[in-house]
Amino acid sequence: MALQFDDQVATLAGTVTVEEAETLSNWLKAQVALEGGNPAVNLSDCEHVHAAVLQTLLALKPALAGEPANTYLKQVLSAALGSTQAQRAPA
């Protein structure tokens, strides 16, 4: 599976397909709904995301816990999300 969830960080790895966009969206929304929820995504092992996944990230704007190695994806997401490191509250 290209998605893995750990506390408030979703790790996207390899190729993330359209089928995983809804799962990611639901998880991000659930994390935001939690008191003090501040979800982040780790894209350091992500090679490609489907446009639906990209739209989910752009719409919900999670913090970045790890930048993608793919230069184009890194530029798009860093500019859109405004941060290269997760801005998470201390536990």
LINWO-V842491 format. One record per residue. N is the residue number from 1. RES is the residue in one small letter. PHI is phi in whole degrees, 0 to 359 (NA if undefined). PSI is psi in whole degrees, -180 to 180 (NA if undefined). D_CENTER is the distance of its C-alpha to the mean C-alpha in whole Angstrom. Layout:
n=(N N)
res=(RES RES)
phi=(PHI PHI)
psi=(PSI PSI)
d_center=(D_CENTER D_CENTER)
This chain:
n=(1 2 3 4 5 6 7 8 9 10 11 12 13 14 15 16 17 18 19 20 21 22 23 24 25 26 27 28 29 30 31 32 33 34 35 36 37 38 39 40 41 42 43 44 45 46 47 48 49 50 51 52 53 54 55 56 57 58 59 60 61 62 63 64 65 66 67 68 69 70 71 72 73 74 75 76 77 78 79 80 81 82 83 84 85 86 87 88 89 90 91)
res=(m a l q f d d q v a t l a g t v t v e e a e t l s n w l k a q v a l e g g n p a v n l s d c e h v h a a v l q t l l a l k p a l a g e p a n t y l k q v l s a a l g s t q a q r a p a)
phi=(NA 278 245 219 248 218 48 250 236 258 258 253 229 65 259 260 267 301 296 266 297 293 300 297 301 298 295 299 296 295 294 295 291 293 298 76 295 217 291 225 237 254 250 297 254 274 257 201 236 295 304 295 290 300 297 299 296 291 285 263 47 288 290 265 266 197 281 288 286 296 301 297 299 298 295 297 287 297 292 287 267 73 208 257 227 297 257 251 289 298 281)
psi=(139 -10 138 133 133 117 -114 23 127 127 124 126 149 -134 121 118 172 -33 -23 -7 -45 -41 -46 -45 -47 -42 -46 -44 -40 -39 -40 -36 -25 147 123 11 129 79 153 159 139 115 13 -26 11 129 -31 140 142 153 -34 -36 -43 -44 -39 -46 -40 -36 -40 -14 58 161 154 120 -16 129 148 152 -29 118 -46 -49 -40 -45 -46 -50 -38 -42 -43 -38 -14 9 146 -8 147 133 83 144 147 147 NA)
d_center=(15 12 10 11 10 12 13 10 8 6 7 7 11 13 13 11 13 14 15 12 10 12 12 8 9 12 10 8 12 14 12 13 16 17 19 18 14 12 8 6 3 6 7 10 12 10 13 12 10 13 13 12 9 9 11 9 6 9 11 9 8 6 7 7 8 9 10 10 14 14 16 16 12 12 14 13 9 11 14 12 10 13 12 12 12 10 13 14 17 19 20)
